[in-house]
């Protein structure tokens, strides 16, 4: 949607969608885990899914205002799942528990950071706003501790973590909870 609003051509739309859709996983696999080519490059289905998403975005663009709330719900669910997948893959690669949490959060929110950098906007990740990074951190840390420290069953740990992240994120959207700046501007 950002690419369409900025009047990008089809190539620009696809590249930005690729970075947004797969960026967290590319960071996870290419930068932190480094066990060969990223999963998104080994399986052509990822790129086909991004291409399909581009087509859907073009067709539904004029209805985007009505779809903004449902989109946030799907985004919250995706963020929750990506965090768990990232932490799990980091653990499988032998990373330490704190690193697993970090990689899980990067997997969940890294795509938005990449998008903002590519379109030359100040990353939302750095600005006060809704608790999407904190929601991700909460879920990923819970999953990592349950599954890899306390050795709880993997699937129930993942479901609980995804539900925790998802519900917390939805509550922040519903009640418009926001983070605040570390230091407030002096009154003029």
C-alpha positions as CSV (number, residue, x, y, z in Angstrom):
1,X,0.0,0.0,0.0
2,X,2.9,2.3,0.7
3,X,4.3,1.7,-2.8
4,X,1.0,2.4,-4.4
5,X,0.5,5.6,-2.4
6,X,3.9,6.7,-3.5
7,X,3.1,6.0,-7.2
8,X,5.8,3.3,-7.6
9,X,5.9,1.3,-10.8
10,X,5.2,-2.5,-10.7
11,X,8.9,-3.3,-10.0
12,X,9.1,-0.9,-7.2
13,X,5.8,-2.3,-5.7
14,X,7.2,-5.8,-5.9
15,X,10.6,-5.0,-4.4
16,X,9.0,-3.1,-1.5
17,X,6.4,-5.8,-0.9
18,X,9.2,-8.4,-1.0
19,X,11.2,-6.4,1.6
20,X,8.1,-6.0,3.7
21,X,6.8,-9.5,3.4
22,X,10.0,-11.3,3.8
23,X,12.4,-8.8,5.3
24,X,12.3,-10.1,8.9
25,X,13.0,-13.7,7.7
26,X,15.8,-12.5,5.4
27,X,17.4,-10.7,8.4
28,X,16.9,-13.7,10.6
29,X,18.4,-16.2,8.1
30,X,21.0,-14.0,6.4
31,X,22.3,-11.9,9.2
32,X,21.8,-13.8,12.5
33,X,21.5,-17.5,11.7
34,X,23.6,-17.9,8.6
35,X,23.0,-21.6,7.8
36,X,22.8,-21.2,4.1
37,X,20.4,-19.3,1.8
38,X,17.4,-17.8,3.6
39,X,14.2,-19.9,3.6
40,X,12.5,-17.4,1.4
41,X,15.1,-17.9,-1.3
42,X,15.0,-21.7,-1.1
43,X,11.3,-22.0,-1.6
44,X,9.7,-20.2,-4.6
45,X,6.3,-20.2,-2.9
46,X,7.4,-17.2,-0.8
47,X,8.0,-15.0,-3.9
48,X,4.8,-16.2,-5.5
49,X,2.9,-15.2,-2.4
50,X,4.5,-11.8,-2.5
51,X,3.5,-11.4,-6.1
52,X,0.0,-12.5,-5.3
53,X,-0.2,-10.0,-2.5
54,X,0.9,-7.2,-4.9
55,X,-1.9,-8.1,-7.2
56,X,-4.4,-8.1,-4.4
57,X,-3.1,-4.8,-3.2
58,X,-3.5,-3.2,-6.6
59,X,-7.1,-4.5,-7.0
60,X,-8.2,-3.6,-3.4
61,X,-6.3,-0.3,-3.1
62,X,-9.3,1.9,-3.4
63,X,-11.0,0.0,-0.6
64,X,-8.1,0.3,1.8
65,X,-9.7,2.7,4.2
66,X,-12.5,0.3,4.9
67,X,-10.0,-2.6,5.3
68,X,-7.6,-0.8,7.6
69,X,-9.0,-2.3,10.8
70,X,-9.2,-5.9,9.5
71,X,-5.6,-5.4,8.2
72,X,-4.4,-4.5,11.7
73,X,-5.9,-7.7,13.1
74,X,-4.1,-9.8,10.4
75,X,-0.9,-7.9,11.0
76,X,-1.2,-8.5,14.8
77,X,-1.6,-12.3,14.1
78,X,1.3,-12.3,11.6
79,X,3.6,-10.4,14.0
80,X,2.8,-12.9,16.7
81,X,3.5,-15.9,14.5
82,X,6.7,-14.5,13.0
83,X,8.1,-13.9,16.4
84,X,7.6,-17.5,17.5
85,X,9.0,-18.8,14.2
86,X,12.1,-16.6,14.5
87,X,12.8,-17.5,18.1
88,X,12.3,-21.2,17.3
89,X,14.7,-21.1,14.2
90,X,17.3,-19.2,16.3
91,X,17.2,-21.9,19.0
92,X,17.5,-24.7,16.4
93,X,20.6,-22.9,15.1
94,X,22.1,-23.0,18.5
95,X,21.8,-19.4,19.6
96,X,21.7,-18.4,23.2
97,X,18.3,-17.7,24.8
98,X,18.7,-13.9,24.8
99,X,19.7,-14.1,21.2
100,X,16.7,-16.3,20.4
101,X,14.4,-13.6,21.9
102,X,16.2,-10.8,19.9
103,X,16.0,-12.8,16.6
104,X,12.4,-13.6,17.2
105,X,11.5,-9.9,17.7
106,X,13.6,-8.9,14.7
107,X,11.8,-11.6,12.6
108,X,8.5,-10.1,13.8
109,X,9.1,-6.4,13.3
110,X,12.1,-6.2,11.0
111,X,10.1,-6.0,7.8
112,X,8.5,-2.7,8.9
113,X,12.0,-1.3,9.7
114,X,13.2,-2.2,6.2
115,X,10.2,-0.7,4.6
116,X,10.6,2.6,6.4
117,X,14.3,2.8,5.5
118,X,13.7,2.0,1.8
119,X,11.0,4.7,1.5
120,X,13.2,7.1,3.5
121,X,10.8,7.6,6.4
122,X,11.8,7.7,10.0
123,X,11.3,4.1,11.2
124,X,8.1,3.6,13.2
125,X,10.1,1.3,15.4
126,X,12.0,4.3,16.7
127,X,9.1,6.6,17.4
128,X,6.5,6.7,20.2
129,X,3.4,4.7,19.1
130,X,1.5,1.6,19.7
131,X,3.1,-1.3,21.5
132,X,3.8,-3.6,18.6
133,X,7.5,-4.2,19.5
134,X,6.6,-4.6,23.1
135,X,3.8,-7.0,22.3
136,X,6.2,-9.0,20.1
137,X,8.9,-9.0,22.9
138,X,6.3,-10.2,25.4
139,X,5.2,-13.1,23.3
140,X,8.6,-14.1,22.0
141,X,10.1,-14.0,25.5
142,X,7.3,-16.0,26.9
143,X,7.6,-18.6,24.2
144,X,11.4,-18.9,24.5
145,X,11.2,-19.2,28.3
146,X,8.4,-21.8,28.2
147,X,9.7,-23.9,25.4
148,X,13.5,-23.7,25.7
149,X,14.2,-22.9,29.4
150,X,11.3,-24.7,31.1
151,X,11.0,-27.4,28.4
152,X,7.2,-27.1,28.1
153,X,5.7,-28.7,25.0
154,X,6.6,-26.7,21.9
155,X,3.1,-26.4,20.3
156,X,1.2,-25.3,23.4
157,X,4.1,-22.8,24.2
158,X,3.8,-21.4,20.6
159,X,0.0,-21.1,20.8
160,X,0.1,-19.4,24.2
161,X,2.8,-17.0,23.0
162,X,1.0,-16.2,19.7
163,X,-2.3,-15.6,21.6
164,X,-0.5,-13.4,24.2
165,X,1.1,-11.3,21.5
166,X,-2.1,-11.1,19.5
167,X,-4.4,-10.2,22.4
168,X,-2.0,-7.6,23.8
169,X,-1.5,-6.1,20.3
170,X,-5.3,-5.9,19.7
171,X,-5.8,-4.3,23.1
172,X,-3.2,-1.6,22.3
173,X,-5.1,-1.0,19.0
174,X,-8.6,-1.0,20.6
175,X,-7.7,1.2,23.5
176,X,-5.1,3.3,21.6
177,X,-2.4,2.6,24.1
178,X,0.8,4.4,23.1
179,X,4.4,4.4,24.2
180,X,5.9,7.8,25.1
181,X,9.1,9.6,24.3
182,X,11.9,9.1,26.7
183,X,12.2,12.8,27.2
184,X,9.4,15.3,26.7
185,X,10.0,18.4,24.7
186,X,10.4,21.5,26.8
187,X,7.2,23.6,27.0
188,X,7.4,26.6,24.7
